[in-house]
Amino acid sequence: MIIKRIPKISIVILNYRGKKETIDCLQSLYYINRKGFKLKIILVDNKSDESIEETIDHFRKQTREDPKTRDIDLKLIQNKDNLGFCGGNNVGIQEAIKAKSSFVFILNNDTVVDRDIIVNLLKTSKKYKWEIIGPKIYFYPGNEFHFDRYKANERGKVVWYAGGKIDWNNILFFHNGVDLVDLGQFNHHEETDFVTGCALFIKSEVLKKIGYFNHDYFLYLEDADLCQRAKIAGYKIGFAPKAVLWHKNAASSGKPGSNLHVYYQTRNRLVFGMKYAKLRTKIALIKESLKMLFNSKMQRRGVLDFYLKRFGRGSL
């Protein structure tokens, strides 16, 4: 008699001063289609200095009273320090591996998911034999970068991520389809350069082989680094258009253009490029970095910290 093993999916959510967004995310997860798999939710709080434990206890009490959600395993882990995106998620990943999960789904707390998201991710994994998969991500209605550009019936269909591309000549990273209204042009499965850490579905075996997020990055481009290590190890990465969620882009880590964003993007782009780029591109990056010493304060600090090997949290 052959016993079919039901896969266990662990969803890792990192909270940092985003209690409201986290609860909204959990509520969407609690009512997803769970046919064919077991679900564990691992919520990691990065020392938010907010009453997250009390809020989660109240949320657990509410869901226990609902027969549709009472069997969901929700574990809260509270870090004693802000470990950044990398360190915080790594704590959750470690717990997921300990729980013998088949897949780990790294998910931003400022997202709301479609109820069939996991079912579609599993179907894609089985059909295409991809070990890392990125779902289609829309801007949450009202949170678009260019809100006034869209009609009311287009909001909720504006793309945030439909696959990722790396410009290897310049070490630049792009989301396919960003700011475009989805009219069906992104409905095809395809391999992709990287999956955003906003929603990254990965087989546990990959994490066991190549390791977790690299702590050197702390925040930003750690997802591209993880994907690149996976590719070098022979794993496949793809985009699953039928798996859908909405991103509020609440940005607890700072909006694009903020000091935090500029600093980590500047430093980590150099970390990534000097690790993976061709020699010609590395030389170009060095020349560019010397020019950036005369740019904004945050760019200058990012460049200096790269050369002084101030990785992780750096000098911020």
N, C-alpha and C positions, 0 to 999 in steps of 0.2 A: 504493500500500500504506500503510495507516494503522498506525503504530506506537503501541501503547498505553503510555503513560508510567506506570511503577510509582511510586507515591508513596513518598517517603522520610520516615520518622518519626524525629525526634530526641527522646529522652527526657532531660530535664535533671534531675539529682538533686543536691541540695545537702547536703553533709555538714558537720556541726559537732559534733565530739566524740560521734559516734554510729556508730562503726565497726561494731559488731555489727549494729545495725539496718540499716546500709547494705548489708552483705554479705547479710543475709536478703532485702532488697529486690532486690538484683541477682540472687540465685539464682532468685527468682520470675520475674523478667523474662527470664532466659536461656532459660526453657522455655515462653514464651508462643507461641501460634499466630502464625506470621509469614507466613501465606499472603496474598499480594497486596500486600506492601509491603517496603521495605528498612528495616532498623533500625540506628540509631546511638544509643549511650548516652553521654551526656556527664556525667561525675561531677565536680562542682566542690567542692573542699575549702576551707572558709572559715578557713584557718589554725587547724586544730583542735589543733595541738601533740600529735598522736598519729601513730603509724606507719602512716598510711593508704596511703602509696605501696607499702610492703613488703607490706601485706595485699592490695592490689589486684593486685600482681605475682603473688602466690601464687594468687590467684583466677583470673587470666588463664591461668596455667599449667595449672590444673585443667581449665578449660573448653576449652582448646585440644585436650585429649586426648579430648574428647567430640565425635563427628561432628555432633551435633545443635546444638552451640553454638560450634564453632570459627570460624565465619564472622562472628560478631557483632563489630561495631566498638565498642570501649570506649575512650573517651578520658578521661584524668584531667587536670584543670586544678587547680593549687594556687595559691590566692590568697595574697598576701603579707600580707594583713590580713583581719580579719573585716569583711566588707562588708555584713553583715546579710542578711536574706532577699532584699531587693530587689537589692542590688548583686551578691550571690553568684549569684543566678539570672540576672541580666542578663548576666553573663560567659558563662554556659552558653547563653543565648538567642543571644548574638552569635555564638558558635561554631556553633550550629545554623543560623542564617541564612547564615553563611559556607559551610556544607556544603550549601546549597541544599535545605534540608528543606522539604517541603510543609506539614508540621504540626510543632508543638513541643508536647511533653507535659511540663508542669511537674509533678514528682512528689516528694512528701515521701520522705525516706529511711526513715522509720519506717512504711512500708507494705508490704503483700504483695498482689500482684495476681492476679486470675483469669487463666487462660491465654488467654482470648478477649477480653481487655479492649480491645486496639487494634482488632481486627477489628470489634467492636461499636461502637466510637467512630467508625470510618470509615464503617460502614453508616449510622449515625445522621446523620453529616455529609452524606452523599450524599442520604439520603431527605428530611431536613428543611431542608437548606441553611443549617444553623447554622454560624457561624464559630467560636464558642467553646462548648465542651461540658463539662459536669461529669458524671462517672460517679457511680453509687451507692456510697457509702462506709459500710461497717460498722465498728464497733469490732472490733478483733482480739480473739478469745476470751480473756477474763480481764482485758482492759483497759478494761472498761466503767466509766463514772463511778459507777454504782450496781451493783456486781458482785453483791451479795446479792439483788438484786431479780429475777434471772433464773434460770430452770431451766437445767440443763446442756445440754439440746437446743436452747435458745434462743440461747445464746452463739454468736457468729459471724453472727447475724441481727439484731443490735441496731443500729439505724441511727445513724450519725454525721452523714451528710449525704444528703439526697434533694432537693436544690434549695435555693436561698437566697432569703430575703425581706428587704427593707429597709423599716423603718418610717420613712417620710420625714418624718413629723410630729415624731419624736423622735430621728432619726438613730440607730437601733438595728438590729442585724443578727442574723438568725436562720437557723439550719439547719432546714429542714423535716424532721420525723420524728425529730429527735434523741431518743435514749433509748427509742424505741419498737421493739418487735419487729416485723420485717417479715413480715406475713402476706399480702402481695400488694397491699397498699393503695398501694404506691409504684411500681407496675409500669407507669405510664403516662408517655410522653414529654410534656414541656411546657416552654414557655419559662420562664426564671427570672431573678430580679433580678441574681444574681451567682453565679459559680462559685468555690468555695474554692481557694486557692492550694495546698492539700494535693494536689490532682489536677486540673489545669487543662489541657485539650486545646484548642489554638488554631491557627488557620491562620496560616502565616507572613506572608501578605499583610496581616493585621491588624496584626501587630507592626511591619511595615515602614511602615505608614501612621500608626499612632497612637503608636508608640514602645513602650518596654518598661515594666517596673515603675518607678514614680516613687520616686526615691531619698529624697525628703522623708520617706517613711513609715518606711524602714529595716526595720520589722517590724510586722505587723498592719495590716489594712485596705487594703494595697496591691492585693490581689486585687479588692476592690470598686471601687477607683479605676480599675483597668485595665478592668474590665467596663463601668463607667460611661462611660469615654472611648470604648470600642468602640460602645456603644449610641448615643452622640451622633453618632458617625461613620456610623451606619446599619447596623451589624452586629447579627446575631441571636445570642442566648445561650440554651442549652437544657440540659435534664437528660436523661441517657441511662440508664435503669434497668437495661438488660441489660449494661452495662459495669460491672464490679464489682471492688472491692478492699477490703482490710481495713486499718484504721489502728490502730497500736499506741498512738498518742497519747503517745509517749515524751517529747515536749515538751522538746527541748534548749534551747528558748527560754524555758522556765519554765512551770509549771502555771498554769491559770486561778487568779487571785487572788494570784499571786506579784508581787513588786515590779516585775519586768520587764513582766509582763502589764498590770498596772494603769497603769504609766507610759505605755507606748506606746498602749494602748487609749484612755486619756484624751486624750493629745495628738493622736493621729491621727484620733479621732472629730471633733475640732474642725477639723482640717485638711480632712477630707472634707466635713463639714457646711458650712463657710464657703465651700467651692468649689462645691458642687452644690445645696444646699438653697434653698428659697424664702426670701424676705426675712423673713417672719414667724418661720420656724423658726430662721433665723440670729440674730434678736434674742433668741429664747428660749434658744438655745445660749449666747449671751454672758451672759445673766442666770444660767444654770445654772453656767457656768464661774466666775463671781465667787463663788458659794456654795461651789464645790469648793476654793477657796483656803483654806477653813477645815476641810477634810476631811483625809484621810490625807496623809502626807508625799509619797507618790508621785503622788497626784492633784494636789496643789498644785504639784509640780515639773512635771508634765505640762502644766498650764494655763499656768504661767509660761513654760515653754519655747515653747509655742505663740505667746504674745504677743511674746516676745523673738525669735521666728523661729529658734529653735534646732532645726532640723529634722535629718533624717538620724539619726545615732546620738543626737543630743541631748546632754544633760548626764550621761547614765549612763556 
